[in-house]
Amino acid sequence: MKKIFTLIFALIAFTSYSQTYKAVKITETTKLLHSGVNSLIGGVSRVALPINLPENTVEWYYSFSTTAGSSRSSTLNLAVQVAAYASTGPMGSTIAKGLKVPPGNGEVDVSLITSDSKSAFLSKNDDLVKRYSDLSEISTTQSVKTINNLLTGSYYLGLRNPSSYESVSVTIEVVAMVKVEATTNGWTATKKQEAYINFNQPFKNLFKGQLKQPEIDSFTGCFMSKITSNYTPYQLSAFAEYELNDILAKFGDKCSEELNINFDNVAVPQQNINKDNLIGKWKDQNSTFTIYENGTILLIFDNGKSLFGNWELTENKLKFVFDFGKTIDEYIIIELTDKIFKYKGTKEPTLWSADKIGNY
């Protein structure tokens, strides 16, 4: 049981996210931008503010207001306003219409630029600056912008004083609306379903022909229920592999007992089969059989009865076809080396073990 779940557990990502929304303030600051003339003698007329979008951003906003010739700041309360809409999620221009910003009286250029344009912007090489014109403002006193098409990565908001003679103070706030899914014990419905599928499919692949699909489905549901009710994704990530093996084996034993599913005759198939190892003469519990390279097989039972037919290997499943298709036996390869061959029929529980006794 422990070996079974050790193999499958490696395929499952136990991570969880949520499904409501929250407002995340990225930055809020006031910058004094000197005039163009003043910048020639050491004043700063341009500033680039970094914008690093949080994971799961679904929409983000920036608002600003200006004061001419002063370093006075304004109160924007953008995060508070966006949070009021968080229960309904992103609404694009609808939110923008409801967001308020204090009136300004000085002009400023606010440009949304790419992360690699910072140096060109600050050094006034405007021809080299890559900006999003539709998400920028030119010579504006105050504004609110909603961005719903650039939701990952990093950008800069380039602030520029367009005046040659008058300084301007700019208060700017940037807020992201972030998706936060609802959870039960740290698990979201989405992630539980993903984990179920990630567990169920390899389980089905491993034991097709040994267990019925309804048994696999029921067992998967029971197993995932025990995992998600007893441990959060964060707790699972803190366990060492040997600890996880014990946990999974115990849950597996409980589920097999509760559902009355017998794993005693279930074996873990070998995943990587070297076809050349099949070629040769083998002896198992009640027969001697020779597998030939040309795709034929000669089977001689201990009671003297013999069969001649063909063989076919598909992944870890070996098919024998006798009597011109009248008799078809399919086996799951449990272990195959150049000396040992263990296999199990898809229609009966016996685990066969054969030793190689010759080439042909």
URVENKA-V258392 format. One record per residue. N is the residue number from 1. SS is DSSP state (alpha for helix, beta for strand, coil for the rest). Layout:
n=N ss=SS
n=N ss=SS
This chain:
n=1 ss=coil
n=2 ss=alpha
n=3 ss=alpha
n=4 ss=alpha
n=5 ss=alpha
n=6 ss=alpha
n=7 ss=alpha
n=8 ss=alpha
n=9 ss=alpha
n=10 ss=coil
n=11 ss=coil
n=12 ss=coil
n=13 ss=coil
n=14 ss=coil
n=15 ss=coil
n=16 ss=coil
n=17 ss=coil
n=18 ss=coil
n=19 ss=coil
n=20 ss=beta
n=21 ss=beta
n=22 ss=beta
n=23 ss=beta
n=24 ss=beta
n=25 ss=beta
n=26 ss=beta
n=27 ss=beta
n=28 ss=beta
n=29 ss=beta
n=30 ss=beta
n=31 ss=beta
n=32 ss=beta
n=33 ss=beta
n=34 ss=coil
n=35 ss=coil
n=36 ss=alpha
n=37 ss=alpha
n=38 ss=alpha
n=39 ss=alpha
n=40 ss=coil
n=41 ss=coil
n=42 ss=coil
n=43 ss=coil
n=44 ss=coil
n=45 ss=coil
n=46 ss=beta
n=47 ss=beta
n=48 ss=beta
n=49 ss=beta
n=50 ss=beta
n=51 ss=beta
n=52 ss=beta
n=53 ss=coil
n=54 ss=coil
n=55 ss=coil
n=56 ss=coil
n=57 ss=beta
n=58 ss=beta
n=59 ss=beta
n=60 ss=beta
n=61 ss=beta
n=62 ss=beta
n=63 ss=beta
n=64 ss=beta
n=65 ss=beta
n=66 ss=beta
n=67 ss=beta
n=68 ss=beta
n=69 ss=coil
n=70 ss=coil
n=71 ss=coil
n=72 ss=coil
n=73 ss=coil
n=74 ss=coil
n=75 ss=coil
n=76 ss=coil
n=77 ss=coil
n=78 ss=alpha
n=79 ss=alpha
n=80 ss=alpha
n=81 ss=alpha
n=82 ss=alpha
n=83 ss=alpha
n=84 ss=alpha
n=85 ss=coil
n=86 ss=coil
n=87 ss=coil
n=88 ss=coil
n=89 ss=coil
n=90 ss=coil
n=91 ss=coil
n=92 ss=coil
n=93 ss=alpha
n=94 ss=alpha
n=95 ss=alpha
n=96 ss=alpha
n=97 ss=alpha
n=98 ss=alpha
n=99 ss=coil
n=100 ss=coil
n=101 ss=coil
n=102 ss=coil
n=103 ss=coil
n=104 ss=coil
n=105 ss=coil
n=106 ss=coil
n=107 ss=coil
n=108 ss=beta
n=109 ss=beta
n=110 ss=beta
n=111 ss=beta
n=112 ss=beta
n=113 ss=beta
n=114 ss=beta
n=115 ss=alpha
n=116 ss=alpha
n=117 ss=alpha
n=118 ss=alpha
n=119 ss=alpha
n=120 ss=alpha
n=121 ss=alpha
n=122 ss=alpha
n=123 ss=coil
n=124 ss=coil
n=125 ss=coil
n=126 ss=alpha
n=127 ss=alpha
n=128 ss=alpha
n=129 ss=coil
n=130 ss=coil
n=131 ss=beta
n=132 ss=coil
n=133 ss=alpha
n=134 ss=alpha
n=135 ss=alpha
n=136 ss=coil
n=137 ss=beta
n=138 ss=beta
n=139 ss=beta
n=140 ss=beta
n=141 ss=coil
n=142 ss=beta
n=143 ss=beta
n=144 ss=beta
n=145 ss=beta
n=146 ss=beta
n=147 ss=beta
n=148 ss=coil
n=149 ss=coil
n=150 ss=coil
n=151 ss=coil
n=152 ss=coil
n=153 ss=coil
n=154 ss=beta
n=155 ss=beta
n=156 ss=beta
n=157 ss=beta
n=158 ss=beta
n=159 ss=beta
n=160 ss=beta
n=161 ss=coil
n=162 ss=coil
n=163 ss=coil
n=164 ss=coil
n=165 ss=coil
n=166 ss=coil
n=167 ss=coil
n=168 ss=beta
n=169 ss=beta
n=170 ss=beta
n=171 ss=beta
n=172 ss=beta
n=173 ss=beta
n=174 ss=beta
n=175 ss=beta
n=176 ss=beta
n=177 ss=beta
n=178 ss=beta
n=179 ss=beta
n=180 ss=beta
n=181 ss=coil
n=182 ss=coil
n=183 ss=coil
n=184 ss=beta
n=185 ss=coil
n=186 ss=coil
n=187 ss=beta
n=188 ss=coil
n=189 ss=alpha
n=190 ss=alpha
n=191 ss=alpha
n=192 ss=alpha
n=193 ss=alpha
n=194 ss=alpha
n=195 ss=alpha
n=196 ss=alpha
n=197 ss=alpha
n=198 ss=alpha
n=199 ss=alpha
n=200 ss=alpha
n=201 ss=alpha
n=202 ss=alpha
n=203 ss=alpha
n=204 ss=alpha
n=205 ss=alpha
n=206 ss=alpha
n=207 ss=alpha
n=208 ss=beta
n=209 ss=coil
n=210 ss=coil
n=211 ss=beta
n=212 ss=coil
n=213 ss=alpha
n=214 ss=alpha
n=215 ss=alpha
n=216 ss=alpha
n=217 ss=alpha
n=218 ss=alpha
n=219 ss=alpha
n=220 ss=alpha
n=221 ss=alpha
n=222 ss=alpha
n=223 ss=alpha
n=224 ss=alpha
n=225 ss=alpha
n=226 ss=alpha
n=227 ss=alpha
n=228 ss=alpha
n=229 ss=alpha
n=230 ss=alpha
n=231 ss=coil
n=232 ss=coil
n=233 ss=alpha
n=234 ss=alpha
n=235 ss=alpha
n=236 ss=alpha
n=237 ss=alpha
n=238 ss=coil
n=239 ss=coil
n=240 ss=coil
n=241 ss=alpha
n=242 ss=alpha
n=243 ss=alpha
n=244 ss=alpha
n=245 ss=alpha
n=246 ss=alpha
n=247 ss=alpha
n=248 ss=alpha
n=249 ss=alpha
n=250 ss=alpha
n=251 ss=alpha
n=252 ss=alpha
n=253 ss=alpha
n=254 ss=alpha
n=255 ss=alpha
n=256 ss=alpha
n=257 ss=alpha
n=258 ss=alpha
n=259 ss=alpha
n=260 ss=coil
n=261 ss=coil
n=262 ss=coil
n=263 ss=coil
n=264 ss=coil
n=265 ss=coil
n=266 ss=coil
n=267 ss=coil
n=268 ss=coil
n=269 ss=coil
n=270 ss=coil
n=271 ss=coil
n=272 ss=coil
n=273 ss=coil
n=274 ss=coil
n=275 ss=alpha
n=276 ss=alpha
n=277 ss=alpha
n=278 ss=alpha
n=279 ss=coil
n=280 ss=beta
n=281 ss=beta
n=282 ss=beta
n=283 ss=beta
n=284 ss=coil
n=285 ss=coil
n=286 ss=coil
n=287 ss=beta
n=288 ss=beta
n=289 ss=beta
n=290 ss=beta
n=291 ss=beta
n=292 ss=coil
n=293 ss=coil
n=294 ss=coil
n=295 ss=coil
n=296 ss=beta
n=297 ss=beta
n=298 ss=beta
n=299 ss=beta
n=300 ss=beta
n=301 ss=beta
n=302 ss=coil
n=303 ss=coil
n=304 ss=coil
n=305 ss=coil
n=306 ss=beta
n=307 ss=beta
n=308 ss=beta
n=309 ss=beta
n=310 ss=beta
n=311 ss=beta
n=312 ss=beta
n=313 ss=beta
n=314 ss=beta
n=315 ss=coil
n=316 ss=coil
n=317 ss=beta
n=318 ss=beta
n=319 ss=beta
n=320 ss=beta
n=321 ss=beta
n=322 ss=beta
n=323 ss=alpha
n=324 ss=alpha
n=325 ss=alpha
n=326 ss=coil
n=327 ss=beta
n=328 ss=beta
n=329 ss=beta
n=330 ss=beta
n=331 ss=beta
n=332 ss=beta
n=333 ss=beta
n=334 ss=beta
n=335 ss=beta
n=336 ss=beta
n=337 ss=coil
n=338 ss=coil
n=339 ss=coil
n=340 ss=beta
n=341 ss=beta
n=342 ss=beta
n=343 ss=beta
n=344 ss=beta
n=345 ss=beta
n=346 ss=coil
n=347 ss=coil
n=348 ss=coil
n=349 ss=coil
n=350 ss=coil
n=351 ss=beta
n=352 ss=beta
n=353 ss=beta
n=354 ss=beta
n=355 ss=beta
n=356 ss=beta
n=357 ss=beta
n=358 ss=beta
n=359 ss=coil
n=360 ss=coil
